[in-house]
Amino acid sequence: MRTQLTSYFARLFAGDLSAFGGPATDEAVAGHIRAEQMSLVLGYSVGIMLANACNAVVLAIALWASPDRTFALIWAVTVAAAAIAFGLQSRAARRITKPHFVSQRAMHRLVRNAFLLGAAWGIVPVAFFANASTGGQLVITCLCSGMLAGGALAFATVPIAAIAFTAPIFVGIAICLGRNGDLAFLLIAFLVVVYGSVLLRGVFVNSFSFARRVMRQIEAERTVRQDPLTQLPNRFAFNETLDAALKRLALSGEEFAVLLLDLDRFKEVNDKFGHPAGDEFLVQVAGRLQRCTRAAEHVARIGGDEFALVMANLARPDDALEIAERFVVAFDEPFQIEGRQIVGATSVGIVLAPRDGNMALDIMKNADAALYRAKKAGPGTVCFFEQADDRLSRDRKALQADLEGAIARDELFLVFQPLLDLDENRITGFEALLRWQHPSRGLVPPSEFIGIAEETGLIHEIGDWVIRRACATLADWPEDIRVAVNFSASQFHNTAILQTIVQALADAKVSPCRFEIEITESMLLSKYGSAASILNALLQLGVTVALDDFGTGFSSLTYLRKLPFSRIKIDQSFIRDMLVQPDCAAIVKSVISLARDLNIGVVAEGVETADQLEYLRQISCDEVQGYLISRPVAADGVRALLDTKKYRAIYAA
């Protein structure tokens, strides 16, 4: 019972209309209603405070001849000064962008101030009416009546504040009139009660109507400002919040922070378990993230797996770091989705305004740069923006801009690294490797531009070019030589990739069996669901598929059953250490034995010494690839490598 009473009074003095029988709301909606109420009160407050100051002066003049002149003058100066100060404060507050949420504490302060102002006017009839002249009493009566009406107007949407303001005046009038038994004064008291009841009833009717109107407006705006899946604010709402924070920064110097988050394993979840599981993952993530924030702040979903938060009124950078670390910790517990335990993680980039920018474009650009560095450092990393990030970001954007025209400018080219068959002691194929000769940067490593191509979607255009160029080059080689092309997971999002391969093979007039696709284990793990139909169609066409970097991913034997791979390529990290580490040698031997039983070919990558080559011959590895055989060569160097006498002399057992 005591808890219920405490809760009731907390709602009552916070202006919650449900305490008076009005519409019930949750705290988020109640905070928004309080923001609208506060905005209206501030809109009236400047005029009301000027009226208070004017009334105080009028009262002092009216009581100049009264015995209470000194007390009246002190009272008038005090009230006028307080009214002017509060009016100036309200005027400054109105210049700042209206907040979307006002706390209960702020409403408590409003109710307290309303009571103090009402009490100041409630003193007037008690202290000054009896000794005032007839004219002074008339002035007091008019002023008190006017203040009752003015208070009802100013707090027309906040009943508890209207009551807090008018109740002391009513009490003061009742005490004043109760001292005198004159019938006229009793009639005046009756009229005051009637008028006051009408005013308060109007306040309640207006406030209930106002609250329902705001609630309908909130509901209508949700479709525009709310993400339908997670119920979080969307990008539009986030941009509004950011613009409001920037306005407060310009007007009052209020500093803030922007936190940008990206989920590190969302695509893996989405593609491995399906879109419904991915959606449920996002919903659970949204719930955890929102619980990490302060009451008046909301995480926004601004992209597929990207979230952001504007932290207003930032006292110190560590406050932003604390929230960011809460976000990271929120992913410690696995997510329960469709009976599975799914592990998630997030990276966070933080910018501080105005230190890192005072324009929305700069802030978001720098937040993205900080997030990029955090993601490179690994899941669960938090990074503040640094000037070096800006340089890296500009360099990446410049590289991206150059990459967009690289094909048209004929800057991309292919090199080919041979695959040597150990049984026949001959080259059976080549792996096509992409290179970029930048006009000013020189030779740009694939590790620097492939990631950019995947992020921007340029990988589809570049991948199509690689396929066509590799097939065209293959047409000039002997019929028993194949070409292998690496495919990234991103390329399998483009269903047109199948038609591109078919068309490239037809244009080059080469058999599909001479074209090989190399995919990685990590691609299978994250993209198998969407890639399966394309891979199966290619296999039916006659194209062969190799599993690249075997052993570095999850090494699930299920994949060897689901897709009929032609070859497994053992990662070079095992080949490099197999002669010095018994466990690596055991893994290599086991993979070769397993592949032989499954009738799958094995390629050893990264062969660099004659001892490695000899060991692989002894354990019956099918093919090898590495610098010992040959470094990658241009298309015109392939013929030289295919010179039978040359490579037989070098690589004969």
N, C-alpha and C positions, 0 to 999 in steps of 0.2 A: 504493500500500500504506500509506504513511504517513497519507494522508488518511482511508483506511478505518479505521485504528487510532484516529486522532483522533476520528472520528465515533463509533466504538464506545465509547470511553472517555467521550465526552460523554453518550451515551445511558446508559451504565452508571451514572455518578455523578449522573445526573438521575433515577434510579429507573425508567428505562424497562425494563419487564419483557421486551421483545424481546431485550435484551442477555443474558438468561438463558434464552432459548428460549421465552419467554412470547408472548402474542398481540401482533402488530405493530399499531401505530396511527399515524394522522397526528398532527401536532403539536396540532391543536385537541382531539382526543379525549384525547391524552396529557396535555395541560394540565388537562382536566377530571378525569381519573383522579388526577393529582397533587393536585388540590384535594380530592378525596374522601380520599385517603391522608393529606394534611396535617390534614384535619379530624379523622380518627380519632386521629392521633398527638397532636394538641392535646387531644383528649378524655381520653387516658390521661396526658398529661404532668403535670398538676397532682398527681395521686396518685403518679405515679412520682417526681416531684421531692421530694415530701414524704417518700416512702420513702427517697430518697437522703440527705436531710438527717438523718432519723432513724437510718439506718445509719451515717452518719459519726459521730454522737454516740455510738452504741453502740460503734463501733470505738475511739473515743478513750477511753471508759471501760474497755474490755477491755485496752487497752495502757497503762493508767495506771501500772502497775508495771514496764513494760518500759523498757529503756535507750533505746528510740526514742520515749519519751513526748513529748518536745518536738516532734520532727518529725511524729509522729502527730497531735498537737494542732493544729499549723499546717495539716496536710493536712485534718483534719476540719473546721476552721473555714472553710477555703477552699472545700471541696466543699459544705458545708452552705449557705454564703452564696450560692454560685453556683447551687445547686439551688433555693433559695428565690426568688432573683431571676428565674430562668428560669421557675419555676412561676407567679409573679405575672404575668410577661409573657405566658405562655400563657393564663392566666385572662382577662387583658384582651383577648387576641386572640380567644378563644372568644365573647366578648360581641358582637363585631362580626359582621355577617352573613357567612356562609360564602361565599367567592368561588367563581365558576364556573370560574375558570382560575388555575392556579399556574404560574409560570415555572420553567424549568430552574434558573435562578440560585437561586430560593428553595429548591428541592430540594437543590442543592449545599450551601447553608448548613445544611440539616437534617442531611445526611450528615456534614458537618464537625463539627457540634455533637455528633452521636452518637459520633463517633470520639474527640473530646476528653473526653467523659464516660466512655467506655469506657476510655480511656488512664488517666484518673484512678483508676479502680478496678483497672486492670491493674498499677498501681504497688504496690498494697497487698500482694499476696503476695510480690513481689520485695523490697520494702523492710522489711516488718514480720514476716513469717512466721518467719524463722530465730531471732530474738531474743525471740519471744513465748512466753509460758507455754503449757502444754498447753491451758488454757482459752482463751487468746487465739488459738491456732492453730485451735481448733474454731470460734471466732467468725468468724475470717477465712475459713475454709472455707465456713461457712454463708452469710456475706455474699456471697462471690464466686459461689456457686451460685445464690443468690437473685437477684443482679444479672443473671446469665446468663438465668435464666427471665424476670425482669422485662423485660429488653431485648428478648427474643424476643416477649413479649406487646405491648410498646409499639410495636415496629416490625414487627408481624406482617404488614403489607401492603406493607412497603418492604424487600425483601431486602437491598439494598446498605447501607441504614442499619442493619439488624440485624447484618450482617457487620461494618460499621464499628464498632459498639458492642461486639460480643462478641469480635472478633478480638484486641484488646489484652488482654482478660481471659484468654482462652485462652493467649496468649503469656506473660503474667505467671504464670499457674498452671504452665505448662510449665517456665519458668525456675526457679520455686520448687521444684517437685518434682524437677527434674533435678539439683539440687544434692545431693540425698540419695539414697543407693542403697538405702534401705529398701524391701523388697518391698511393704509396705502403701502407701507413697506411689506406687509404680508402678501398683498396682491402682487407687488413687484417680485417677491420671492417665488410666488406661484408661477408667474409668467417666465421667470428665469428657468425654473424646472421644466416647464413645457417646451420652451424654445431649445433648451439644452438637450432634452430627450429627442426632439425632432432632428437636431443637428447630429447627434450621435447615431440615431437610426440611419440617417443619410450616409454617415461615414461607413457604417457596416454594410449597407446595401451597395454602396459604391465600391468598397474594398473587395467584396465577394465577386462582384461583376468584373472588376479589374483583374483579380487573380485568375478567374476562368478565362478571360480574354488572353492573358499572358500564357496560360497553359495551352490554349489552342494555337497561339502563335509559335510556341516552342515545338508543339507537335508538327505543325506545318513546316517549320524550318528544319526539322530533323531529316527530311528527305533531301534537303539541299546540303546540310552541314554534317550529316552523320553517315558513317560507313555502314551499309546495311548488314554486313556480315558480323562485324565485331561490336557494333553499336558505339564505337569510338568516334570522335570527331574525324572528319575526312580532311583532305588536303585544302579544300576551300575554307573550312573552319580554322585550320591551322594557320593559313595565310592571314586570315582576319586577326587571329590572336597575335601573330607576329607583328602585323601592322600596328595594332593597339599598343604593344610593348614598345615599338619604335617611337610612337607618338609620345608616350609617357617619358621615354628617354629624352626626347627633344624638349619637352615642356618642364619636366621636374628633375631630370638627371637620374631617374630610377634605372639602375643597371639590371640586366637580365642575362640569362644563359639559354642557349638552344642545344638540346641533346638529340643527336641523330643516331638511330639504331637500325641495324640490319641483322636479320636472322641468318645464322651461319649454316643451318642444315634444312631450311624450309624446302628447297627444291628436291632434296633427297627424299624427304617425307612425302611431298606432293606426288612425285613420280614413282616412288617405290610402292606406296600404299594406295594411291589414287587421290583424286581431287576431293572427295568427301572427307577423307582423313586429313588432307591438307587444310581444308576449311575448318575442321574441328580443332586442329593444331593452332590455327590462327586465333580462334575464339578463346582457347585456353590461355594462349600467350597474352592476349589483350587483357584478360582478367588479372593475370599475375602482374603485368606491367602497371595497370591502373592502381593496384593495391600498394605499389611502391611510392606513389606520388603524394604530394600534399593535397588537402581537401579541395582547394580552389583551383587546382590544376589538373589538366586532362591530357593523357597521352593521345596523340592523333595517329591514325594509320594513313600515311601519305603515299603509299605505293603497295605493291603486291606483298612484300615481306619487309617493308620499311616503315618504321615508326619514328615519331618525333615529339619532343616536349619543349614548350617554352616555360622556363622557370622565371617568373616575375619577381621583382623586388629582391634581387639577389644581394645578400649581405656580404658573402665571401665566396671565392671559387670552390672552397672545400664543400660548400652546400651542394653544388652541382655534382661534384665528384661522389659525394655520399649517395645521391639518388642514382647516379650511374652504376655505382657498385651494387646497389640494391637490385637494379635491373639484371645485372650479371648473376647475382646470387639466386634470383628468382628462377633461374634455369637449372639449378643444382638438382632438384627433384625431377625424375623422369615424368613425362606426360603420359597419361593413361588414355589411349585412343583405340576404340574398337577392340578392346581386350589385349592390346599390345602396349608395351612400355617403350616410349620413344624419347630418346635423349635429344635435347635442344641446346642451343647456345646463341649468344648474341654478342656483337661488338658495338662499341659506343664511341662516337666522336662528339666532342664538346667545343662550342665556341662561346666566348664571353663578349657581350656588348657593353660598352662601345669599343673595348680593346681590340676585338677582332673584326670590327666593322660596324657601321651604323646605317647600312642599307640592306634591305631584305635579300637582294641578289648576292651581295658580298658575304652576308652571314651564311646563307645556305651553301654557297660555293665553298666557303672555308670549312663548314661543318662536314660537307662531303669529302673534302680533302683529309680532314682529321679521321673520319670514319674509314677511309681507304687505308690509311696507315695502320689503324687499329686492326682491320681485317687481315692485312699482310702479316701482322705480328702474331695472329692466331686467335681462335675463338675465345671469347671471354675477356678481351682486351679493351681497356678504356684509354682514349688518347685525347688530350687537349690539343687544340689547333696550335701549330707553330708556323713561323714564317717559312720554314723549309718546306712545309706541306704545300704552301701556296706556290712555291717554285716548282715542286713536283707536279702539282695539279696543272699548272700552266704548261709544263713540258709534256704531260700526258695529252692535254687538249691539242697542243701543237702537233704531236705525233699522230693523234687521231685524225686531225685535219689533213695531214700529209698522206696518211694511209688511205683516206677516202679517194684520192686520185692516183694512187700508186699503180693500179692496173692500167688506167688510161695512159699514164706516162711511161708504161713498160718498164717499171722499176722492179717488179717481182719476177723471180725466175726460179727454176727448179734445178736441184742437183740430185744425183742418184748414187746411192751406196749399194754395192753388190751383195748378194746372198750366195754363199758358196756351198754347194752340195758336197758333203764329205765322202759319200759312197762313190759318186761318179767323178768327183774331183773337178767339177765344172761350175761355172756361174749359171744359176737357174732363174735369177730375177734380180730386180733392183727396187729399193725403197726410195720413193720420191720425197725429197725434203724441200720445204719452201724456204726461200731466202729473199731478203729485201735489200736492194742496193739504193740507199737514200742519197740524193745528190749532195747533201752537205754533211750528214751524219756518218756517211759511209755504210758499211755492212751492219744492219740492225739485227741483233739476234732474235730468233722467233720467240724466245721467252719474254721479250719486251713488247712485241706487238700482237701476238696471238690472243693474249688476254684482253687487250683493248678491242680486237676484232670481235671476240665473243660477247663482250659487254655491250657493244654498240650495234650488233647485228651485221657488221661488215663481213663476218665469218661466212655468211651464206654466199655473198658475191665472190669472195676470195676462194672459198671451197669449190664453187662451180668452175672458177678459172683453173684451179689446180687439177680438177678432174679432166677437163677438156684438154689441158696442156699435156698431162701425163698420158692420156689415150693417144693424142696426136703423135707424141714422141715414141710411144710403144709401137706404132704402126711401122716404124723404120727398123725395128729390131727383128731378130729371128723368131720364128713361130713358137719355139719352145721356151722363150723368155717371158716372164711375167713382170708386172709392175705393181707395187704395193703403195697405197695412199693412206695416210693417217686421217681419221675422222674424229672430230670432237663431238661431245654430247650435244652441243648447241645445234649442230647441223641436222640432227635428227628431229628437231622441232619443225623443220621445213619439209613438208611432205613432198615438195617438188624435187627433192634430192634424188628420188628414184627415177623420175623422168629425165633429169640431167644426166645421170649415169647411162641410161639406155640410149639417149640421144648422142652422147659423146662416143660411146662404143660403135654406134651405127655410123657416125660421121667418119670415124677413124678406120672403119671396116676391120675391127679386131674382135676376136672371140671373147665372150664374157669370162671364160675360164682363165684368161690371161690377166684379168684385173682382180686385184685383191684389196680388201678393206681391212685396215688395222684399227681395232677398237681396244680400249683399256678396260680393266676390271672396274675402275671407279665409274666409268661411263655406264657400264652394265648395272651397277648398283643404283645409281641415281636416275638413270633414264630408261631402264629396261622396259618398263610398261609402255612408253610411247614409241620405242624403237623397234619393238618385236615385229610388228607387221611389216615395217620397211625392210628389216634384215631378212625376214623369211621370204619376202618377195624377191630380194636380190639373190638369195640362195637358190630359189627356184629358177631364176634367170640363168644361173650358172656361175655367178660371181663367187669367189672364195673369200672366207673371213678368217682373219688371224686375231688371236687374243694377245695383245701387246702388253709388255711389262708384267708378265705373269709373276705373281708372288709378292707384288708391292701393294696390292689392294686387299680384298677380303678372301680371295682364293676359294670361292665357293664352288664346289664340284657340281652344284646344281646347274650352273651356267653351261658346263660342258655337256650336260644332258639336254638342256633346252635348245641349244643352238649347235648345229653340226660344224664345229670349227675345223678348218683345214690345217691350221697350224697354231702352236703355242710358242710365244716368244719369251724365253726366260730372261728376266731383267738382268742388266749388266752388273748390278750390285752383287748378285750371287756368283756370276762368272768371275768377277774381279777377285773375290776372296775364296774361291773354292779350293785353291791349292794350298791355302794357309789356314783355313778354318774348316774343320771336319763337318760342322753342321751345315755349312754352305754346300760342301761336296755332297753330303747326304741328300740335301734338298734337290740339287741338280739331278742326281742319279734317280731319285724317286720320281721326279717329274717326267724324265725321259722314259722310265719304265711304265708309268701310268699312261703316258701318251701312246706308247707302243701298243699297249693292251687295248686302248680305245681307237686305234688306227688313226691317230692324229700325228702330224708331223711336228718336229721340235726345232726351233731356231734359237741358238745361243747368241745373245747380243753382247757387244762390247769386248770381243776377243782382240787382245792387244799383244800377246806373246806366243811364241812357238810352243811353249810348255802347255799353255792353256789349250791351244789347238790340238796338240797331241793327246791330252787327257780327254778331250771331247770326242776324239776319234775312238779312243779305247772304250768309252761307255756308250758308243753308238748314237751319238747325236746326229740328227739328219743334216742340218744346215747351220752355218755360222755367219756372223756379220760383225765387222769391227775394223779398226784401223790397221790391224795386221793384214787383213785381206785388201782393203783399200779405203782411203778416205773418200767422202762424197765427191763425185766428179760431175762436170757439166755434161749436157747431152752429147756433145761432140766427142767426149772422152770415153763414152761407153763402148764404142767399137774397139778401141785399143784394149780394154779390159776383156773383151770377148775373144781376143786372140788366143786360140787354144794352146799354142805352143808356149806362150808367155806364162799363163797362169798355171799350166800343168808343170812347168819347170820349177815354179816357185813353191807351189803348194802340194806337190806330190809327197806322199807319205815316206 
